Amino acid sequence: QVQLVESGGGLVQAGGSLRLSCAASGRTFSSYAIGWFRQAPGREREGILCFSERDTTDIYEDSMKGRATVSRDKAKDTVYLHMSNLTPDDTGVYYCAADFGCHNVGQGSVWGQGTQVTVSS
């Protein structure tokens, strides 16, 4: 079974950019869909987008449209979430999750441990 590790979080000023990484081990990554989620302080975890096995992106979070893109490095078994023009509302713990098909990505999927993103105003 695949295992996931997120990295790339940190403290960034409003208007800045970050690239989060979701690295896989244990099984080839290319056959999985990857969902990215955010849990803001005091709120439930919510889905941001899903990156399919065909390398297409479906963005669920309206505020991320035009600010988030995803890429995959197959040689490194890593998927990247690129976020730009960050605001304090983007603060939270970011998780990636893997499953077969975006329609299956959710609570029962394989999850990483999360990476903290803090955006200062």
C-alpha positions as CSV (number, residue, x, y, z in Angstrom):
1,Q,0.0,0.0,0.0
2,V,1.2,3.5,-0.7
3,Q,2.3,5.8,2.1
4,L,2.2,9.6,1.8
5,V,4.4,12.3,3.3
6,E,3.6,16.0,2.9
7,S,6.1,18.8,3.1
8,G,6.7,22.4,2.0
9,G,4.5,24.2,4.5
10,G,5.6,27.1,6.5
11,L,5.1,30.8,7.3
12,V,4.5,33.1,4.4
13,Q,3.3,36.6,4.0
14,A,0.0,37.5,2.4
15,G,0.4,37.6,-1.4
16,G,3.1,35.1,-1.3
17,S,3.3,31.6,-2.8
18,L,4.1,28.1,-1.6
19,R,4.7,24.7,-3.2
20,L,3.5,21.8,-1.1
21,S,4.8,18.3,-1.8
22,C,3.0,15.0,-1.4
23,A,5.6,12.2,-1.8
24,A,4.6,8.6,-2.1
25,S,6.4,5.4,-1.1
26,G,5.5,1.8,-1.2
27,R,3.8,1.7,-4.6
28,T,3.9,3.6,-7.8
29,F,2.0,6.9,-7.5
30,S,0.8,7.3,-11.1
31,S,-2.2,5.0,-10.7
32,Y,-3.7,7.0,-7.9
33,A,-5.8,10.1,-7.8
34,I,-4.5,12.6,-5.2
35,G,-6.8,14.9,-3.3
36,W,-5.6,18.0,-1.4
37,F,-7.5,19.0,1.8
38,R,-7.2,21.9,4.3
39,Q,-8.1,22.0,7.9
40,A,-8.3,25.6,9.1
41,P,-8.1,26.4,12.8
42,G,-11.4,25.5,14.5
43,R,-12.9,24.1,11.3
44,E,-13.5,20.8,9.7
45,R,-11.2,19.4,7.0
46,E,-12.4,20.5,3.6
47,G,-11.5,19.4,0.1
48,I,-9.6,21.8,-2.1
49,L,-9.1,19.9,-5.3
50,C,-8.4,16.5,-6.8
51,F,-5.7,15.5,-9.3
52,S,-6.7,12.5,-11.2
53,E,-4.8,9.5,-12.6
54,R,-5.0,11.2,-16.0
55,D,-3.3,14.3,-14.6
56,T,-6.4,16.5,-14.7
57,T,-7.3,18.8,-11.9
58,D,-10.8,19.5,-10.5
59,I,-10.8,22.4,-8.1
60,Y,-13.6,22.2,-5.5
61,E,-12.7,25.2,-3.4
62,D,-13.9,28.4,-5.2
63,S,-11.3,30.6,-3.5
64,M,-8.5,28.4,-4.9
65,K,-9.6,28.8,-8.5
66,G,-7.0,30.7,-10.4
67,R,-4.5,30.4,-7.5
68,A,-3.9,26.6,-7.2
69,T,-2.3,24.3,-9.7
70,V,-1.0,20.8,-9.4
71,S,1.8,18.9,-11.1
72,R,3.2,15.4,-10.8
73,D,6.8,14.3,-11.0
74,K,6.6,10.6,-11.9
75,A,10.3,10.0,-11.4
76,K,10.1,11.2,-7.8
77,D,6.6,9.8,-7.1
78,T,5.6,13.2,-5.9
79,V,2.6,15.5,-6.5
80,Y,3.0,19.2,-6.0
81,L,0.3,21.7,-5.0
82,H,1.3,25.2,-6.1
83,M,-0.6,28.0,-4.4
84,S,-0.2,31.7,-5.1
85,N,-1.5,35.0,-3.9
86,L,-2.0,33.5,-0.4
87,T,-4.3,35.1,2.2
88,P,-4.6,34.5,5.9
89,D,-7.8,32.5,5.1
90,D,-5.5,29.9,3.5
91,T,-3.9,29.2,6.9
92,G,-4.4,25.6,8.0
93,V,-3.0,22.1,7.9
94,Y,-2.8,20.8,4.4
95,Y,-3.2,17.1,3.7
96,C,-3.0,14.9,0.6
97,A,-4.9,11.7,0.2
98,A,-4.6,9.0,-2.4
99,D,-7.1,6.6,-3.8
100,F,-8.3,5.0,-7.1
101,G,-10.3,7.7,-8.7
102,C,-11.2,11.2,-7.4
103,H,-14.7,9.9,-6.6
104,N,-13.1,7.6,-4.0
105,V,-10.8,10.1,-2.3
106,G,-12.0,10.7,1.2
107,Q,-12.0,9.4,4.7
108,G,-11.2,5.9,3.8
109,S,-8.2,6.8,1.6
110,V,-4.5,6.8,2.4
111,W,-3.6,10.0,4.1
112,G,-0.4,11.9,4.8
113,Q,0.4,13.4,8.2
114,G,-0.3,17.0,7.0
115,T,1.9,20.1,6.7
116,Q,1.1,23.4,8.4
117,V,0.7,26.6,6.3
118,T,0.5,29.9,8.0
119,V,-0.2,33.1,6.1
120,S,0.5,36.3,7.9
121,S,-1.3,39.6,7.1
